[in-house]
Amino acid sequence: MEIAKSQIASKIREAREWKELSQVVMAKKLDIARQTYLDLESGKTEPRITTLLKIALLTGRPLEWFIGDIMVEQGQDNGSHYWQQLSNLYGKLPEPLQTEMLKSHLNQVQACIDYISAPK
């Protein structure tokens, strides 16, 4: 479980930095002491699920993003890591481009579905 704790801690830090929030701001938004938040990011303390859910909401990351790698390593993943990877990549795009690419990809997927569903 030590690996899982350090991976979650790393994801917490990464999500905060991605959202460009300071540790102090995160602690305040979570209504916890700054040191408690530092312990979460360092892996010294394992977050409660309610705290992890709050972090996910504050940073705009899905809850699965924080634990997805762990589930893959333990063989409990059903392909969701690909969705997570895709979501992470989209999240790095500026908003107007993000929306346009999503629309385009949705159209491509729908075209594929229409093609394979067409009577032969």
C-alpha distances in whole Angstrom, upper triangle without the diagonal:
4,5,5,6,9,10,11,12,14,15,16,19,20,21,23,24,25,27,29,28,27,25,27,28,25,24,28,27,24,26,24,25,24,22,20,20,19,16,15,16,15,11,12,12,10,13,14,15,19,18,16,19,22,20,21,24,25,24,26,22,21,18,17,17,14,12,14,13,10,12,14,12,11,15,15,17,21,22,21,20,23,24,22,23,27,26,25,28,30,29,30,33,36,37,40,39,36,38,40,38,36,40,41,38,38,42,41,39,41,44,42,41,45,46,44,45,49,51,52
4,5,5,6,9,10,11,12,14,15,17,18,20,21,23,24,26,27,26,25,23,25,27,24,23,27,27,24,26,23,23,22,20,18,18,17,14,13,14,12,8,10,10,10,13,15,17,20,19,17,20,22,20,21,25,25,24,26,23,22,19,19,18,15,13,16,14,11,14,16,14,14,18,18,20,24,24,23,21,25,26,23,24,27,26,25,27,30,28,29,33,35,36,40,39,36,38,41,38,37,40,41,38,39,43,42,40,43,45,43,43,47,48,46,47,51,53,54
4,5,5,6,9,10,11,12,14,15,16,18,20,21,22,24,26,25,25,22,26,27,23,24,27,27,24,27,24,25,23,21,20,19,18,15,14,14,12,9,12,13,11,14,17,17,21,19,17,20,22,20,20,24,24,23,24,21,20,18,17,16,13,11,13,11,9,12,13,11,12,15,16,17,21,21,20,18,21,23,20,20,24,24,22,24,27,26,26,30,33,34,37,36,33,35,38,35,34,38,38,35,36,40,39,37,40,42,40,40,44,44,43,44,48,51,51
4,6,5,6,8,10,11,12,14,15,16,18,20,21,22,24,24,24,21,24,25,22,22,25,24,22,24,22,23,22,21,18,17,17,15,12,13,12,9,12,12,9,11,13,14,17,16,14,17,19,17,17,21,21,20,21,18,17,15,13,13,10,8,10,9,6,10,12,10,10,14,14,15,19,19,18,16,19,20,17,18,22,21,20,23,25,24,25,28,31,32,35,34,31,33,36,33,32,35,36,33,34,38,37,34,37,40,38,38,42,42,41,42,46,48,49
4,5,5,6,9,10,11,12,14,15,17,18,20,21,23,22,21,18,21,22,19,19,22,22,19,21,19,20,19,17,15,14,14,11,9,10,9,6,8,8,6,9,11,13,16,14,12,16,17,15,16,20,20,19,21,18,18,15,15,14,10,10,13,12,10,13,15,14,14,17,17,18,22,22,20,18,22,22,19,20,24,23,21,24,26,24,25,29,31,32,35,35,31,34,37,34,33,37,38,35,36,39,39,37,39,42,40,40,44,45,44,45,48,51,52
4,5,5,6,9,10,11,12,14,15,17,18,20,21,20,20,17,20,22,19,19,23,22,20,22,20,20,19,17,15,14,13,11,9,8,7,5,8,9,9,11,14,15,18,16,14,17,19,16,17,21,20,19,21,18,18,16,16,14,11,11,13,12,11,14,16,14,15,19,19,19,23,23,21,18,22,22,19,20,23,22,20,22,25,23,23,27,29,31,34,33,30,33,36,33,32,36,37,34,35,39,38,37,40,42,40,41,44,45,44,45,49,52,52
4,5,5,6,9,10,10,12,14,15,16,18,20,20,20,18,21,22,19,20,23,22,20,23,21,22,20,19,17,15,15,13,11,10,10,8,12,12,11,12,15,15,18,16,13,16,18,15,15,19,19,17,18,15,15,14,13,11,8,8,10,8,8,11,12,11,13,16,16,16,20,19,17,15,18,19,15,16,19,18,16,19,22,20,20,24,27,28,31,30,27,30,32,30,29,33,33,31,32,35,34,33,36,38,37,37,40,41,40,42,45,48,49
4,5,5,6,9,10,10,12,14,15,16,18,18,18,16,19,19,16,17,20,19,17,20,18,19,18,17,15,13,13,12,9,8,10,8,11,10,8,8,11,11,14,12,9,12,14,11,12,15,16,14,16,13,13,11,11,9,6,7,10,9,9,12,14,13,15,17,16,16,20,19,17,15,18,18,15,16,19,18,16,19,21,19,20,24,26,27,30,29,26,29,31,29,28,32,33,30,31,35,34,32,35,38,36,36,40,41,40,41,45,48,49
4,5,5,6,9,10,11,12,14,16,17,16,15,13,16,17,14,14,18,17,15,18,16,16,15,14,12,10,10,9,6,5,6,5,9,9,8,9,12,13,15,12,10,14,14,11,13,16,16,14,16,14,15,13,14,12,9,10,13,12,12,15,17,17,18,21,20,20,23,23,20,18,21,21,17,18,21,20,17,20,22,20,20,24,26,27,31,30,27,30,33,31,30,33,35,32,33,37,37,35,38,40,39,39,43,44,43,44,48,51,52
4,5,5,6,9,10,11,12,14,15,15,15,13,17,18,15,16,20,19,18,20,19,19,17,16,15,13,12,11,9,6,8,8,11,12,12,12,15,16,18,15,13,16,16,13,13,17,16,14,16,14,15,14,14,11,9,11,13,11,12,15,16,16,18,21,20,20,23,22,19,17,19,20,16,16,19,18,15,18,20,18,18,22,24,25,29,28,25,28,31,29,28,32,32,30,32,35,34,33,36,39,37,38,41,42,41,43,46,49,50
4,5,5,6,8,10,10,12,14,14,15,14,17,17,14,16,19,18,16,20,18,19,18,18,16,13,13,13,10,8,11,10,14,14,12,12,15,14,16,13,10,13,14,10,10,14,13,11,13,10,11,11,11,8,6,8,10,10,11,14,15,15,17,19,19,18,20,19,17,14,17,16,13,13,16,14,12,15,17,15,15,19,21,22,26,25,22,25,27,25,24,28,29,27,28,32,31,30,33,35,34,35,38,39,38,40,43,46,47
4,5,5,6,9,10,11,12,11,12,10,14,14,10,12,15,14,13,16,15,16,14,15,13,10,10,11,8,6,9,10,13,12,11,10,13,13,14,11,8,11,11,7,9,12,11,9,12,10,12,11,12,10,7,10,13,13,14,16,18,19,20,22,21,20,23,22,19,17,20,19,15,16,19,16,14,17,19,16,17,20,22,22,26,26,23,26,28,27,26,29,31,29,30,33,33,32,35,37,37,37,40,41,41,42,45,48,50
4,5,5,6,8,10,10,10,10,9,12,13,10,12,15,15,14,17,16,16,14,14,13,10,9,11,9,6,8,10,13,13,13,13,16,16,17,14,12,14,14,10,12,14,12,10,13,12,15,14,15,13,10,13,16,15,16,19,20,21,23,25,24,23,26,24,22,19,21,21,17,17,20,18,15,17,19,16,16,20,21,22,26,26,23,26,29,27,27,30,32,30,31,35,35,34,36,39,38,39,42,43,43,44,47,50,52
4,5,5,6,9,10,10,11,11,15,15,12,15,18,17,16,20,19,20,17,18,17,14,13,15,12,9,12,13,16,17,16,15,18,18,19,16,13,15,15,11,11,14,13,10,12,10,13,14,14,11,10,13,14,14,16,18,19,20,22,24,23,22,24,22,19,17,18,18,14,14,16,15,11,14,16,13,12,16,18,19,23,22,20,23,26,24,24,27,28,27,28,31,31,30,33,36,35,36,39,40,40,41,44,47,49
4,5,5,6,9,9,11,11,14,13,11,14,16,14,14,18,17,19,17,18,17,13,14,16,13,10,14,15,18,17,16,14,17,16,16,14,11,12,12,8,8,11,9,6,8,7,10,11,12,9,9,13,14,15,16,18,19,21,23,24,23,21,23,22,18,16,18,17,13,14,16,13,10,13,14,11,12,15,16,17,21,21,18,21,24,22,22,25,27,25,26,30,30,29,31,34,34,34,37,39,38,40,43,46,47
4,5,5,6,6,7,8,11,10,8,11,13,12,12,15,15,16,14,16,15,11,12,14,12,10,13,15,17,17,16,15,17,17,17,14,12,13,12,8,9,11,9,6,10,10,13,14,16,13,12,16,17,18,19,22,23,24,26,27,26,25,27,25,22,20,22,21,17,18,19,16,14,16,17,13,14,17,18,18,22,22,20,23,26,25,24,28,29,28,29,32,33,32,35,37,37,37,40,42,42,43,46,49,51
4,5,5,6,8,9,12,11,10,14,16,15,16,19,18,19,16,17,17,14,13,16,14,11,14,16,19,19,19,18,20,20,20,17,16,17,16,12,13,14,12,9,12,12,15,16,18,15,14,18,19,19,21,23,24,25,27,29,28,26,28,26,23,21,22,21,18,18,19,17,14,15,16,13,12,15,16,18,21,21,20,22,25,24,24,27,29,28,29,32,33,32,35,37,37,38,41,42,42,44,46,50,51
4,5,8,11,12,15,14,12,16,18,16,17,20,20,21,19,21,20,17,17,19,17,14,17,18,22,21,21,19,21,21,21,18,16,17,16,12,12,13,11,8,10,10,13,15,16,13,13,17,18,18,20,22,23,24,26,28,27,25,26,24,21,19,20,18,15,15,16,13,10,12,13,9,9,12,13,14,18,18,16,19,21,20,20,24,25,24,25,29,29,29,31,33,33,34,37,38,39,40,43,46,48
4,6,9,11,13,11,10,14,15,13,15,18,19,20,18,20,20,16,17,19,17,15,18,20,22,22,21,19,21,20,19,17,15,15,14,11,11,11,8,6,8,9,13,15,17,14,15,18,19,20,22,24,25,27,29,30,28,26,28,26,22,21,22,20,17,17,18,15,12,14,14,10,11,13,13,14,17,18,16,18,21,21,21,24,26,25,26,29,30,30,32,34,35,35,38,39,40,41,44,47,49
4,7,10,12,10,10,14,15,14,16,18,19,19,17,19,19,16,16,19,17,15,18,20,22,22,22,21,23,23,22,19,18,18,16,13,14,14,11,9,12,13,17,18,20,18,17,21,22,23,25,27,28,29,31,32,31,29,31,29,26,24,25,23,20,20,21,18,15,17,17,13,13,15,14,16,19,20,19,21,24,24,24,27,28,28,29,32,33,33,35,37,38,39,41,43,43,44,47,51,52
4,7,8,6,7,10,11,10,12,15,15,16,13,16,16,13,13,17,15,13,16,19,21,20,20,18,21,21,20,16,16,17,14,11,13,13,10,9,12,14,17,18,21,18,17,21,23,23,25,27,28,29,31,33,32,30,32,30,27,25,27,25,22,22,23,20,18,20,20,16,16,18,18,19,22,23,21,24,27,27,26,29,31,31,32,35,35,35,37,40,40,41,43,45,45,46,49,53,54
4,5,5,6,9,10,11,12,14,14,13,10,13,14,11,11,14,14,12,15,17,19,19,20,18,21,21,20,17,17,18,16,13,15,16,12,12,15,16,20,20,23,20,19,22,24,25,26,28,30,30,32,34,33,32,34,33,29,27,29,28,24,25,26,23,20,22,23,19,19,21,21,22,26,27,25,27,30,30,30,33,35,34,35,38,39,39,41,43,43,44,47,48,49,50,52,56,58
4,5,5,6,9,10,10,12,11,10,7,9,10,7,7,11,10,9,12,14,15,15,16,15,18,19,18,14,15,17,14,12,15,16,12,12,16,17,20,19,22,20,17,21,23,24,24,27,29,29,30,33,32,31,33,32,29,27,29,28,24,25,27,24,21,24,25,21,21,24,24,25,29,29,27,30,33,32,32,35,37,36,37,40,40,40,42,45,45,45,48,49,49,50,53,57,58
4,5,5,6,9,10,10,10,9,6,9,11,8,9,13,13,12,14,17,17,17,18,17,19,21,19,15,17,18,15,13,17,17,14,14,18,19,22,22,24,23,20,24,26,27,27,30,32,32,33,36,34,34,36,35,32,30,32,31,27,28,30,27,24,27,27,23,24,26,26,27,30,31,29,31,35,35,34,37,39,38,39,42,43,42,44,47,47,47,50,52,52,53,56,59,61
4,5,5,6,9,10,10,11,9,12,13,10,12,15,14,14,17,19,20,19,20,17,19,20,18,15,16,17,13,12,15,14,11,12,15,17,20,20,23,21,20,23,26,27,27,29,31,32,33,36,34,33,35,34,30,29,31,29,26,27,28,25,23,25,25,21,22,24,23,24,27,29,27,28,32,32,31,34,36,36,36,39,40,40,42,45,45,45,48,50,50,50,53,57,59
4,5,5,6,8,9,10,8,11,11,8,10,13,11,11,14,16,17,16,16,14,15,16,15,11,12,13,10,8,11,11,8,9,13,14,17,16,19,18,16,19,22,23,24,26,28,29,30,32,30,29,32,31,27,26,28,26,23,24,26,22,20,23,23,20,21,23,23,23,27,28,26,27,31,31,30,33,35,34,34,38,39,38,40,43,43,43,45,47,47,48,51,54,56
4,6,5,6,5,6,5,8,8,6,8,11,10,11,14,15,16,14,15,13,14,16,14,11,12,14,11,10,14,14,11,13,16,17,19,18,21,20,18,21,24,25,25,27,29,30,31,33,31,31,33,33,29,28,31,29,26,27,29,25,24,27,27,23,24,27,27,27,31,32,29,31,35,34,33,36,38,37,37,41,42,41,43,46,46,46,48,50,50,51,54,57,59
4,5,5,6,7,8,11,11,9,12,15,14,15,18,19,19,18,18,16,17,18,15,13,15,15,12,12,15,14,11,14,17,19,21,20,23,23,21,24,26,28,28,30,32,33,34,36,34,33,36,35,32,31,33,31,28,29,30,27,25,28,28,24,25,28,27,27,31,32,30,31,35,35,34,36,39,38,38,42,43,42,43,47,47,47,49,51,51,52,55,58,60
4,5,8,10,11,14,13,11,14,16,14,15,18,19,20,18,18,15,16,16,13,11,13,13,9,9,12,11,8,11,14,16,18,17,21,20,18,22,24,26,26,28,30,31,32,34,32,31,33,32,29,28,30,28,25,27,28,24,23,26,25,22,23,25,25,24,28,29,27,28,32,32,30,33,36,35,35,38,40,38,40,43,43,43,46,48,48,48,51,55,57
4,5,9,10,12,10,9,12,14,12,13,16,17,17,15,15,12,12,13,10,7,10,10,7,7,11,10,9,11,14,15,17,15,19,19,17,19,22,24,24,26,28,29,30,32,29,29,31,31,27,27,29,27,24,26,27,24,23,26,26,22,24,27,27,26,30,31,28,30,33,33,31,34,37,35,35,39,40,39,40,43,43,43,46,48,48,48,51,54,56
4,7,9,12,10,10,13,14,14,15,18,19,19,16,16,14,14,15,12,10,13,13,10,11,15,14,12,15,18,19,20,19,22,22,20,23,26,28,27,29,32,32,32,35,32,32,34,34,31,30,33,31,28,30,31,28,27,30,30,26,28,30,30,29,33,34,32,33,37,37,35,38,40,39,39,42,44,42,44,47,47,46,49,52,51,51,55,58,60
4,6,8,6,7,10,11,11,13,15,16,15,13,14,12,12,14,12,10,13,14,12,12,15,16,14,16,19,20,21,19,23,22,19,22,25,26,26,28,31,31,31,34,32,32,34,34,31,30,33,31,28,30,32,29,27,30,31,27,28,31,31,31,35,36,33,35,38,38,36,39,42,40,40,44,45,43,45,48,48,48,51,53,52,53,56,59,61
4,5,5,6,9,10,11,13,14,16,14,13,15,13,15,17,16,13,15,17,15,14,18,19,17,18,22,22,24,22,25,24,21,24,27,28,27,30,32,32,33,35,34,34,37,37,33,32,35,34,30,32,34,31,29,32,32,29,30,33,33,33,37,38,35,37,40,40,39,42,44,43,43,46,47,46,48,51,51,50,53,55,55,55,59,62,64
4,5,5,6,9,10,11,12,14,14,13,15,14,16,19,17,14,16,18,15,14,18,19,16,17,21,21,23,22,25,23,21,23,26,27,26,29,31,31,32,35,34,33,36,36,33,31,34,33,29,30,32,29,27,30,31,27,28,30,31,31,35,36,34,36,39,38,37,40,43,41,42,45,46,45,47,50,50,50,53,55,54,55,58,61,63
4,5,5,6,9,10,10,12,11,10,13,13,16,19,18,15,16,19,17,16,19,21,19,19,23,23,25,23,25,24,21,23,26,26,26,28,31,30,31,34,33,33,36,36,33,31,34,33,30,31,33,31,28,31,32,29,29,32,33,34,37,38,36,38,41,40,39,43,44,43,44,47,48,46,49,52,51,51,54,56,55,56,59,63,64
4,5,5,6,9,10,11,9,8,10,10,12,15,15,11,13,16,15,13,17,19,17,18,21,21,22,20,22,22,18,20,24,24,23,26,28,28,28,31,30,30,33,33,30,29,32,31,28,29,31,29,27,30,31,28,28,32,32,33,37,37,35,37,40,39,38,41,43,41,42,45,46,44,47,50,49,49,52,54,53,54,57,60,62
4,5,5,6,9,10,10,9,10,9,12,14,14,10,11,14,12,11,14,16,14,14,18,18,19,18,20,19,16,18,21,22,21,24,26,26,27,30,28,28,31,31,28,26,29,28,25,26,28,25,23,26,27,24,25,28,29,29,33,33,31,33,36,35,34,37,39,38,38,42,42,41,43,46,46,46,49,51,50,51,54,57,59
4,5,5,6,9,8,9,11,11,14,17,17,13,14,17,16,13,17,19,16,16,20,19,21,20,22,20,17,19,22,22,22,25,27,26,27,30,29,29,32,32,29,27,30,29,25,26,29,26,24,27,28,25,25,28,29,30,34,34,32,34,37,36,35,39,41,39,40,43,43,42,45,48,47,47,50,52,51,52,55,59,60
4,6,5,6,5,5,8,9,13,15,16,13,13,17,16,14,17,20,18,18,21,20,22,19,21,20,16,18,21,21,20,23,25,24,25,28,27,28,31,31,28,27,30,29,26,27,29,27,25,28,29,26,27,30,32,32,36,36,34,36,39,38,37,40,42,40,41,44,44,43,45,48,47,47,51,52,51,52,56,59,60
4,6,5,6,5,6,6,10,12,13,10,10,13,13,11,14,16,15,15,18,17,18,16,17,16,13,14,18,18,17,20,22,22,22,25,24,25,28,28,25,23,26,26,22,23,26,24,22,25,26,23,24,28,29,30,33,33,31,33,36,35,33,37,39,37,37,41,41,39,42,45,44,44,47,48,48,49,52,55,56
4,6,8,8,9,9,13,15,16,12,11,15,14,11,14,16,15,14,17,16,17,16,17,15,12,14,17,17,17,20,22,21,22,25,25,24,28,27,24,22,25,25,21,22,24,22,20,22,24,21,22,25,26,28,31,31,29,31,34,33,32,35,37,35,36,39,39,38,41,43,42,43,46,47,47,48,51,54,56
4,5,8,10,11,15,17,18,15,14,18,18,15,17,20,19,18,21,19,21,19,20,18,15,16,19,18,17,21,22,21,23,26,25,26,29,29,26,24,27,27,23,24,27,25,22,25,27,24,24,28,29,31,34,34,32,34,37,35,35,38,40,38,39,42,42,41,43,46,45,45,49,50,49,50,53,57,58
4,5,6,9,13,15,17,14,13,17,17,15,17,20,19,18,21,19,20,17,18,17,13,14,17,16,15,18,20,19,20,23,23,23,27,27,24,22,25,26,22,23,26,25,22,25,27,25,25,29,31,32,36,35,32,35,38,36,35,38,40,37,38,42,41,40,43,45,44,44,47,49,47,49,52,55,56
4,7,10,13,16,18,15,15,19,19,17,19,22,21,21,24,22,23,20,21,20,16,17,20,19,18,21,23,22,22,26,25,26,30,30,28,26,29,29,26,27,30,28,26,29,31,28,29,32,34,35,39,38,36,38,41,39,38,42,43,41,42,45,45,43,46,49,47,47,51,52,51,52,56,58,60
4,6,9,12,14,12,12,16,16,15,17,20,19,19,22,20,21,18,19,19,15,16,19,19,17,20,22,21,21,25,24,25,28,29,26,25,28,28,25,26,29,27,25,29,30,28,28,32,34,34,38,38,35,37,40,39,37,41,42,40,40,44,44,42,45,48,46,46,49,51,50,51,54,57,58
4,7,9,12,10,9,13,14,13,15,18,18,18,20,18,18,15,16,16,12,12,16,16,14,17,19,19,18,22,20,22,25,26,23,22,26,25,22,24,27,25,23,27,28,26,27,31,32,33,36,36,33,35,38,36,35,38,40,37,38,41,41,39,42,45,43,43,46,48,46,47,51,54,55
4,6,8,6,6,10,10,10,12,14,15,15,17,16,16,12,14,15,11,12,16,17,15,17,20,20,20,22,21,21,24,25,22,21,25,24,21,23,25,23,22,25,26,24,26,29,30,30,34,34,31,33,36,34,33,36,38,35,36,39,39,37,40,43,42,41,44,46,45,46,49,52,54
4,5,5,6,9,10,11,12,14,15,17,18,17,16,12,14,16,13,13,17,18,16,17,21,21,20,23,21,22,24,25,22,22,26,24,22,24,26,24,23,27,28,25,27,30,32,31,35,35,32,33,37,35,33,36,38,36,36,39,40,38,39,43,42,41,44,46,45,45,49,51,53
4,5,5,6,9,10,10,12,14,15,16,14,13,9,11,13,11,11,14,17,15,15,19,20,19,21,18,19,21,22,19,20,23,22,19,22,24,21,21,25,25,23,26,29,30,29,33,33,30,31,34,33,30,33,35,33,32,36,37,34,36,39,38,37,41,43,41,42,45,48,50
4,5,5,6,9,10,11,12,14,15,14,13,10,13,15,13,14,17,20,18,19,22,23,23,24,22,22,24,25,22,22,25,23,21,24,25,22,22,26,26,23,26,29,30,29,32,33,29,30,34,33,30,33,36,34,33,37,37,35,37,40,39,38,41,44,43,43,46,49,51
4,5,5,6,9,10,10,12,14,13,13,11,14,14,12,14,17,19,18,19,22,23,23,25,23,23,25,26,22,22,25,23,20,23,25,22,21,25,25,22,24,27,28,27,31,32,28,30,33,32,30,33,35,34,33,37,38,36,37,41,40,39,43,45,44,44,47,50,52
4,5,5,6,9,10,10,12,10,10,7,10,11,8,10,13,15,15,16,19,20,20,22,20,19,22,22,19,18,21,20,17,19,21,18,18,21,22,19,21,24,26,25,29,29,26,27,31,29,27,30,32,30,30,34,34,33,34,38,37,36,39,41,41,41,44,47,49
4,5,5,6,9,10,10,9,8,6,10,11,10,11,14,17,17,17,20,22,21,23,20,20,21,22,18,18,21,19,16,19,21,17,17,21,21,18,21,24,25,24,27,28,24,25,29,28,25,28,31,29,28,32,33,31,32,36,35,34,37,39,39,39,42,45,47
4,5,5,6,9,10,10,10,9,13,13,12,14,17,20,20,20,23,25,25,26,24,23,25,25,21,21,24,21,18,21,22,19,18,22,22,19,21,24,24,23,27,28,24,25,29,28,26,29,32,30,30,33,34,33,34,37,37,37,39,42,41,41,45,48,50
4,5,5,6,8,8,9,8,12,11,10,13,15,17,18,19,21,23,23,25,23,22,24,24,20,19,22,20,17,19,20,17,16,19,19,16,18,21,22,21,25,26,23,24,28,27,25,28,30,29,29,32,33,32,34,37,36,36,39,41,41,41,44,48,49
4,6,5,6,5,6,6,9,8,8,11,13,16,16,17,19,21,22,23,21,19,21,20,17,16,18,16,13,16,17,14,13,17,16,14,16,19,20,19,23,23,20,21,25,24,22,25,27,25,25,29,30,28,30,33,33,32,35,37,37,37,40,44,46
4,6,5,7,8,8,12,12,12,15,16,19,20,20,23,25,25,26,24,22,23,23,19,19,21,18,16,18,19,15,15,18,17,14,17,19,20,18,22,23,20,20,24,24,21,24,27,25,25,29,30,28,30,33,33,33,35,38,37,38,41,44,46
4,6,8,10,11,14,13,13,16,18,21,22,23,25,26,27,29,26,25,26,25,22,21,23,20,17,19,20,16,16,19,18,14,17,19,19,18,21,23,20,21,25,24,23,25,28,27,27,30,32,30,32,35,35,35,38,40,40,40,43,47,49
4,5,9,10,13,11,11,15,16,18,20,21,22,24,26,27,25,23,24,23,19,19,20,18,15,16,17,13,12,15,15,11,13,15,16,15,19,20,17,19,22,22,20,23,26,25,25,28,29,28,30,33,33,33,36,38,38,39,42,45,47
4,7,9,12,10,12,15,15,18,20,20,22,24,25,26,24,22,22,21,17,17,18,15,13,15,15,11,11,13,12,9,12,14,15,14,17,18,15,16,19,19,17,20,23,21,21,25,26,25,27,30,30,30,32,35,35,35,38,41,43
4,6,8,6,8,11,12,14,16,17,18,20,22,22,20,18,19,18,14,13,15,12,9,12,12,9,8,12,12,9,12,14,16,15,19,19,15,17,20,19,17,20,22,21,21,25,25,24,26,29,29,29,31,33,33,34,37,40,42
4,5,5,8,10,10,13,15,14,16,19,20,20,17,15,16,15,12,12,13,11,8,12,12,9,10,13,13,11,15,17,19,18,21,21,17,18,21,20,17,20,23,20,20,24,24,23,25,28,27,27,30,32,31,32,35,38,40
4,5,6,7,9,12,13,12,15,17,17,18,15,14,16,16,12,12,15,13,10,13,15,12,13,16,16,15,18,20,22,21,25,24,21,22,25,23,21,24,26,24,23,27,28,25,27,31,30,29,32,34,33,34,37,40,42
4,5,5,5,9,10,9,11,14,14,15,12,11,12,12,8,9,12,10,8,11,13,11,12,15,16,15,18,20,23,22,25,24,21,22,25,23,20,24,25,22,22,26,26,24,26,29,28,27,30,32,31,32,35,38,40
4,6,5,8,10,10,11,14,15,16,14,12,14,13,9,8,11,10,6,9,11,9,9,12,13,12,14,17,20,20,23,22,19,21,23,21,19,23,24,21,22,26,25,23,26,29,28,28,31,32,31,32,36,39,40
4,6,8,9,10,12,13,15,16,14,13,16,15,12,11,14,13,10,12,15,13,11,15,17,15,17,20,22,22,26,25,22,24,27,25,23,26,28,25,26,29,29,27,30,33,31,31,35,36,35,36,39,42,44
4,6,5,6,9,10,11,13,11,10,13,13,11,10,13,13,10,13,16,14,14,17,19,18,19,23,25,25,29,28,24,26,29,26,24,28,29,26,26,30,30,27,30,33,31,31,34,36,34,35,39,42,43
4,5,5,6,9,10,11,9,8,10,10,8,6,10,10,8,10,13,12,12,15,17,16,18,21,24,24,27,26,22,24,27,24,22,26,26,23,24,27,26,24,27,30,28,28,31,32,31,32,36,38,39
4,5,5,6,9,10,10,9,12,11,10,7,11,12,10,10,14,14,13,16,18,18,19,22,25,26,29,27,24,26,28,25,24,28,28,25,26,29,28,26,29,31,29,30,33,34,32,34,37,40,41
4,5,5,6,9,9,9,13,13,12,10,14,15,13,14,17,17,16,19,22,21,22,25,28,29,32,31,27,29,32,29,27,31,31,28,29,32,31,29,32,34,32,32,36,36,35,36,40,42,43
4,5,5,6,5,5,9,10,9,9,12,14,12,14,17,17,17,20,22,21,23,26,29,29,32,31,27,29,31,28,26,30,30,27,27,31,30,27,30,32,30,29,33,34,32,33,37,39,40
4,5,5,6,5,8,9,9,7,10,13,11,12,16,16,16,18,21,21,23,25,29,29,32,30,27,29,30,27,26,29,29,25,26,29,28,25,28,30,28,28,32,32,30,32,35,38,38
4,6,8,8,12,12,13,11,14,16,15,15,19,19,19,21,24,24,25,28,31,32,35,33,30,32,33,30,29,32,32,29,30,33,31,29,32,34,31,31,35,35,33,35,39,41,41
4,6,8,11,13,13,13,16,18,17,18,21,21,21,24,26,26,27,30,34,34,37,35,32,34,35,32,31,34,34,31,31,34,33,30,33,35,33,32,36,36,34,36,39,41,42
4,6,8,10,12,11,14,16,16,17,20,21,21,23,25,26,27,30,33,34,36,34,31,33,34,31,29,32,32,29,29,32,30,28,30,32,30,29,33,33,31,32,36,38,38
4,7,9,10,11,14,15,14,16,19,19,20,23,24,25,27,29,32,32,35,33,30,31,33,30,28,31,31,28,27,31,29,26,29,31,29,28,32,32,30,31,35,37,38
4,6,6,7,10,11,11,13,15,16,17,19,21,22,24,26,29,29,31,30,26,27,29,26,24,27,27,24,24,27,26,23,25,28,25,25,28,29,27,28,32,34,35
4,6,8,9,10,12,14,15,16,18,19,21,22,24,26,29,29,31,29,25,26,28,25,23,25,25,22,21,24,23,20,22,25,22,21,25,26,23,24,28,30,31
4,5,6,7,9,10,11,13,15,16,17,19,21,23,26,26,28,26,22,24,25,22,20,22,22,19,19,22,20,17,20,22,20,19,23,24,22,23,27,29,30
4,5,5,6,9,10,10,12,14,15,16,19,20,24,23,25,24,20,21,23,20,18,21,21,18,18,21,20,17,20,23,21,20,24,25,23,25,28,31,32
4,5,5,6,8,10,10,12,14,15,17,19,22,23,25,23,20,21,23,20,18,22,22,18,19,22,21,19,22,24,22,22,26,27,25,27,30,33,34
4,5,5,6,8,10,11,12,14,16,17,21,21,23,21,17,19,20,17,16,19,19,15,16,19,18,16,19,21,19,19,23,23,22,24,27,30,31
4,5,5,6,9,10,10,12,14,16,19,19,21,19,15,17,18,15,13,16,17,13,14,17,16,14,17,20,18,18,22,23,22,23,27,30,31
4,5,5,6,9,10,10,13,15,18,18,20,19,15,17,19,16,15,18,19,16,17,20,19,18,21,23,22,22,25,27,26,27,30,34,35
4,5,5,6,9,10,11,13,17,18,20,18,15,17,18,15,14,18,18,15,17,20,19,18,21,23,21,22,26,26,26,28,31,34,35
4,5,5,6,9,10,11,15,15,17,15,11,14,15,12,11,14,14,12,13,16,15,14,18,20,19,20,23,24,23,25,28,31,32
4,5,5,6,9,10,13,13,15,14,10,12,14,12,10,14,15,13,14,17,17,16,19,21,21,21,24,26,26,27,30,33,35
4,5,5,7,9,12,13,16,14,11,14,16,14,13,17,18,15,17,20,20,19,22,24,24,25,28,29,29,30,33,37,38
4,5,5,7,11,12,14,12,9,13,14,11,11,15,15,14,16,19,18,18,21,23,22,24,26,27,28,29,32,35,36
4,5,5,9,9,11,9,6,9,11,9,8,12,13,11,13,16,16,16,19,21,21,22,25,26,27,28,31,34,35
4,5,8,8,12,10,8,10,13,12,11,15,16,15,16,19,20,20,22,24,25,26,28,29,30,31,34,37,39
4,7,9,12,10,8,12,14,12,13,16,17,16,18,21,21,22,24,26,26,28,30,31,32,33,36,39,41
4,6,8,6,5,9,11,9,11,14,14,14,17,19,19,20,23,24,25,26,28,30,31,32,34,38,39
4,6,6,6,9,10,11,12,14,15,16,18,20,21,22,24,26,27,28,30,31,33,34,36,40,41
4,5,5,6,9,10,11,12,14,15,16,18,20,21,23,24,26,27,28,30,32,33,34,38,40
4,5,5,6,9,10,11,12,14,16,17,19,20,21,23,25,26,27,29,31,32,33,37,39
4,5,5,6,8,10,10,12,14,15,16,18,20,21,22,24,26,27,29,30,31,35,37
4,6,5,6,9,10,11,12,14,15,16,18,20,21,22,24,26,27,28,30,34,35
4,6,5,6,9,10,11,12,14,15,16,18,20,21,22,24,26,27,28,32,34
4,5,5,6,9,10,11,12,14,15,17,19,20,21,23,25,26,27,31,32
4,5,5,6,8,10,10,12,14,15,16,18,20,21,23,24,26,29,31
4,5,5,6,9,10,10,12,14,15,16,18,20,21,22,24,28,30
4,6,5,6,9,10,11,12,14,15,16,18,20,21,22,26,28
4,5,5,6,9,10,11,13,14,15,17,19,20,21,25,26
4,5,5,6,8,10,11,12,14,15,17,18,20,24,25
4,5,5,6,9,10,11,12,14,16,16,18,22,24
4,5,5,6,9,10,10,12,14,15,16,20,22
4,5,5,6,9,10,11,13,14,15,19,20
4,5,5,6,9,10,11,12,14,18,19
4,5,5,6,9,10,10,12,16,18
4,5,5,6,9,10,10,14,16
4,5,5,6,8,10,14,15
4,5,5,6,8,12,14
4,6,5,6,10,12
4,5,5,9,10
4,6,8,9
4,6,9
4,6
4
